[in-house]
Amino acid sequence: MTDEVITTTGIAAHGASRLPSVEIDSFNIELKNDEGFIGDRASKGAFRDILEKWRKPLRKTGEDPFGKEPSESISKKVLDAILVRDDTEASAVVHSAIEEFAQELAYITRRFLKSKAWEKTERIVVGGGFRDSRLGELAIARTEIILKAEDFKIEMVPIRNHPDDAGLVGALHLAPSWIFESHDSILAVDIGGTNIRAGVVETRGKKSSDLAKACVWKSELWKHADDDPSREQAVKRLVRTLKDLIAKAGKQGFNLAPFIGNACPGVIKSDGSIEKGAQNLPGNWESSKFNLPASLVERLPQIGEPDTAIVMHNDGVVQGLSEMPFMQDVKRWGVLTIGTGLGNARFTNRSNGKS
């Protein structure tokens, strides 16, 4: 084997700034202040730290309603349930944490809106795992109120699809529309710092030509963080999963497009390599000798007659793209994804009749 990197060609460049329906004005911006990356102040871990802070005064007097349970171990379901229960003290702790988190998210959003890349943004979609909870929805709504009180003309809305599905559904918008003329589904991959998810996404083009009805037919999730695999082991496992999904889709009668949309953290270069931002993935994904799209092309069976095309983009971008059909009443919009870190992307629709 040589050290030469094989790259894929065809439909679109990886990490492209121009897609069929939108221009991507920016993604993966890393805003900083004197304390470091400010996005870290609005992550899932940051919310747990804030919750812990509000529990401490009660713990000192032996009145912590959560007892000895560590803040990072309390599930979102439990926290959501507390919001509607009669235990006013526990509810007040959670509401206090939501308020402080919303203030942090508002501060970060303000910084984005004042940057050149995010000028004139009209709407922000908020995704990521934190959004999949009542406390997340309350934090998003509270953030919007804070910003509007400061005269920012901005809407903030939770992402429509479940965050796990959004990272797969958005992959449809990496492909040109002609690829769907004779195909009803694609393979999609969403690689994160904790999980790798792959699935078959139905276009449902007969129900909605703008892909508004698209959905995940079947997906497989692997929590790679639990297993601590090498990069090679992670790629092999992903290939096995994709082969399995190809077989299942064929048995179900789907006509898979010869296309795989791939979402991955970090700055994606046009050759499919990752420039930076992949530090939470298993092994070194930023090596100049590693190229995920090329690795998949080499190892996967052909899907249909033409060569399979793979397009990879930043995971925040892809999650945001799942909202494309619902963003046609604005021109400039963005996405923030609250997870291990804070993903971000800003879009300008290429044609919607607005100036």
Disulfide bonds with the S-S distance in Angstrom:
none
